[in-house]
């Protein structure tokens, strides 16, 4: 499906075949997506990450950056799956996007900073550990954890206990075969619309992981068709600071594989937030592969779930999230009817907006079919 590796000189982004994209689009339009569609998104995002790392290296023009990229390439050849999971870390995506976009907001700023090169070296360090199947301290990695040590674990810390290699272990939420990384360290996690939580104490972290586990079981009970696709995409949960009087959550456009949530007392409510945000993650990844709507248009549309008017892209994102909430609340007649009505109204607006591409019209038609 993809062309090129970390060390390749090929610069064109790897793409899926047209038939594969159509199958991916149709499966995702139904709501949850299937294993093949999710695999397409994951592979495309990994390829995007590799290309971005090579771009940072090229723009840097430094020996340090080239050496770090070469170390990643060597590790990838030795253990492509393990190193791929290192590269998949969501906030590496946020960092590399920020590095490559920096000049667009400030032409006088350096395109690649010393901090960017240091981050690239931390990615290389993590990749090397993963390729050897050992943790930072030399211990075997946990075979039950699909998410190896992340670059954020190596960032300098004050007042926090690290191991002999200077690594701060990652916390995890485990439930059955599923294991999620709880990201409390990476400074790039502060890309969400709500404030992120500082690193929690052990009791608070254990409580947060337990809440995520109960929410996961709620997803399996209320919308089992969403459980497997969510498990394949979601590798990281970032704690947010609770907000008075409301449950809050977020997904960041360039943090594929992560959602951010504040702890909720109600597992069902937390489950709905996770399902909602993973829809945004999936649709963002699909938009990297195929445009579904025109961009930058001045028209604003009524969103049935908001008081303000929304551009077509935001309306599509909201409709896709509400499609999943319709499915999630199928056993709650009141909530199901409300979400179904809101989704149907939004789809009608999208269909008549004149701003969807042919692929976007196909996607919205599939969403309507999935609503019935």
N, C-alpha and C positions, 0 to 999 in steps of 0.2 A: 504493500500500500504506500510505502514511503520511499523516498530516494535520498541517499546521502547519509552520512554519519557525522558525529561531532567533529571529526578531523577532516571532513571532506571539503573540497573547494567549491562544490556545487552550491549556488546561492538561491536558486529558485525554491520557494516553499513547497514541500511535499504536499500532494493533494490526493484525495480519494478519486477513484474512477467515478464517471458520471452516474453509472447505475448504482454504485455504492452510496453516493450522496442522495440519490432519490430514495433508496430504501431507508437510509438514515433519517431523512426528512419525514417520510411517511410514518415511520415507527414513532418518532418523537412527537409528531403532531397528535397522536392518539392520547398523549399525556405522559405515561411512564417511560416509554421507549423500551426496546428489547436489548438483549445482550450484544447483538451485532451493532446496533446504533451506538450504544454506549462505548463499545470498543473503538468505533470510528472516531468518536469525540476524543477519547483518551489518547489514541495514537496521534491524532492531529495536534493536540495540545502539546504532547511531548516533542513532536517535530518542530513546532513553533518555538518551544523553549530552547532547543538545540540551535536553531537558526539565530535566535536572539543572543545567546551566549557567544556565538561566533561573531555576531555584529559588534557586541561590546568589545570583544578582543580586537577586532579590526580597527575600530574607532580609537581604541586606546593606543595602539601602536607601541606598546611596551613589551619588554622581554618577560616581565612578571606575568602579564596577562596571557601571553602566548604559552608560557610554561604551564600556567594553571589549566588552560584549555587542553594542552597536550596530556596532562595528567588525567583529566576527565576522559579524554578519548581512550587512553590506555586502560583505564578502569572499566569503561564501557565495553571495550572489546573482551575483557576478561569475564565480566558478569553483566551483560546488557540489561537483564530484568532488574537486578538489585540496584544498579546505578540509575536506571530509568526511574525507579521510585524515588531516588534522591532528587533527581532533576524535576520530578513532578511536584515538589513541595510548593504549595500555592503562593507563598509570599516571596519565593524566588521569582515567580512570575511578576508579582507587583514590583519588586526591585528592578528587574531587568527592563520592564516597561518604563519605569520612571527614569532609568539611566538613558534610555534611547530617546525619550521625549523631552529631556531637560532643555535642550536648546530651543525647542519650539516656544517656550515661555520666556526664556532669557538667552538671547543669542550671544551674550557676552560670557555666559558661564561655560566652563569646560564640559565637553561632551561626556567624558569619563573621568571620574574623580579617583583619588587614592582610595576612598572608601569603597568605590565600586570594585576596584581591583582587589581589595581585601576581601570583599564579599565573594568574588569569583574564586579566590584562593580557598575560602571556607567551603565552597561547593566542591572544589577539587578534593579537599581533605575528607569531606563526608563521602564522596564517591570512592575514594581509595579504601576507606574502612569498609564500605558496603561491598566492594568487589572482593575483599578478602574474607567476608563472612564473619567479621569480628566487630565488636563494639569499640568505642574510643579508648577504653581502658585495656583492650586486648582480650576481653571475654567474648565468647561466641555470641552472636546476635540471636535474639529470640526468634525462633522459626515461626512462632504464632503471630508475630507482629509484621504485617505487610509494609510497614512504614519505617525504614531504617533511620538511624540518627540524622538529624537535619542540620543544615548550616547554622541555624539560630542557636543551637546548643553550644557553639564555640565562641559566640560573641562575648566580649569581656563583661564580667559581672562584678559588682561590688556587694559584699556582705552575703553572697550566696555560695553554698558549698558545692564545689566541682570535684571531679575525680582527678587522678594523677595526670591525665591528658588535658586538663582544663576544660572538660566537657560537663555541662549541666544536663543530667538525664531528662529525657522527655517524659511527660506524664501521658497516660493513656486511659481511655475508657474502653473496657472490654465487656462484651455480652455475647455469649455463644461464640460462633466463629468470627464475629465482627470485632475489629479493633480500630479505634479512632485515636489519632494524635490530638492532644489538647495543647494548643499553641498559646503560650503565655509569655514568650521571650522575644520573638522576632519584632524588631521595631517597625517593619513593613506591614505588620498586621493592623496598624493604626490607619487603615484605609477605608474604614467603614463609616457609615453615617452616624453611628453612635459611639460613645467613648468605650475603648477597650479596658478590660480589667487588668490591673497589675498582677504579677504572679501571686497566686493564692497560697495560703497556708495549707498544710496537709489536710486538716479536717474539711476545709472549704473545697479543696480540689477533689477529695473523695466524694463529697456530697454532690459536686457538679457532675462528676463521672456517673454517679448513681442516677441522677436525674436524666442524663442523656440515655442511659440504659433503659430506664422506664419509658422514656419517649420512643425509643426504638421499638420496644415491644408493642407500643400503641400503634406505630406505623404498620407493623406486621399484622395486627389485629384488624385495623380499620381499612387499610388499603394495601393488602399484601402484594399487589402487582407493582407497587412502588418500592418495596423493600430491597429487592435485588439490584435494580438500576441505581438506587441511592447508595447502596453499599459499594458498588463498583466505582462510583464517582466521588463520593464523600470520604476523604481521608483525614480531614482536619476540622476540628471545631474550636473556634476562638471565643473565649468568654468575654461578654460585654458587661459593663456596669449596669446594674438594675436601674430602671427609670421609674419614678413614682407614678403609680396609677396605670401602668401599661406594660404589656409584654413587648419586648423589642428584639429584632433580629435583622440580619443584613447579609447580603452577598456582594462581593466586590468584582467588578468586571474582569479584572486580570488575575484574580486569585482562584483559578479553576481548581476545584477539589476542596474548597473550604466554605463553611458558613460560620457566621458569628451569631451567638445568641446569649441573652441574659437568662439566668436560671428562672424557671417557672415552677410554681407550686403544683400546677396541674399537668401531668404527663401528656394528656391528650392535647392540650394547648401547645406545649412545647413540640410535640410531634407535628402538629399542623404548621408551626413556624419552620421546622426543618424541611418538610415537604415543599412548602412555599418557596424557600430560598434555593433549594436544589433545582427547582424549575428555572429560576433565573440563571443559575450556573450552567445548566444544560443549554438554554436558549442562547446565552452569550457565546458558548463554544460553537454552536451551530452557525451563528452569525459570522464567526471567523471563517467558516467554510463557504457560505453562500449568502449573499445579501437578500433579505426578505422584504425590505422597504427602502424607499428613498431616504436619504439622510439630509438633515439640515433644513427641512421645509418649515415655512412659517406657520402653517396651520396647526391649531390646537383643537383637541377633541374632548368631548365629555367622557370621563371615566366613571362608571356607575358607582365605584367604591370610594371616590374622592370628591372633594369640593372644588378643587382647581382643575383647569383644563390641562391636557397632556399632549405632548407630541406623539406622532404615530408609533415610534419605537417604544416609548414608555407604555403606551396603551397595549401594544402587543405583548410586552413583558408582563404587564398586569393580567391580561386575559389568560396567558399561559399559566401563570401561578394560580389563578382562580379556577381554571379547568381542573387542576390537581386537587384544589380544595373542594370542588364539587364531588370528585370521586372520594376524597377522604371522608366527607361527611354524609356518605350515602345512607348511613343508618340513623341519621338525625334529620327528620323530615324538614324541620324549620330551616336549619342551616343549609341543607342540600338545596332546597328550593331557592333560597336567597342567592347562593353562589351560582347556581345554574342560570338564574335569571340575569344576574350581572354579567356572567360570561357570555351568554347569548347576545345581550345588548351590545357588549363591546365588540364581539365578532361581526355583528351587523354593521357597526360603525367602520370597522377595519375594511370590510368587504366593499363598502361604498366610498372609501376615502380617496381612491385614486392614487394612493401613495405606496401600494404594495407592488413588489416585483411579481413576475409570473410564479417564481418559487414561493413568494410570500402568499399569493392567493391559494396556491396548492396547500400550503401549510395551514392556513386559516380554514380552508375547506375540510382538511383532515381533523382539525380541532373541533369543528362543528359536528363532524361525524362521531368523534370521540365523546361529545357531550350527550349524544342520544343513547 
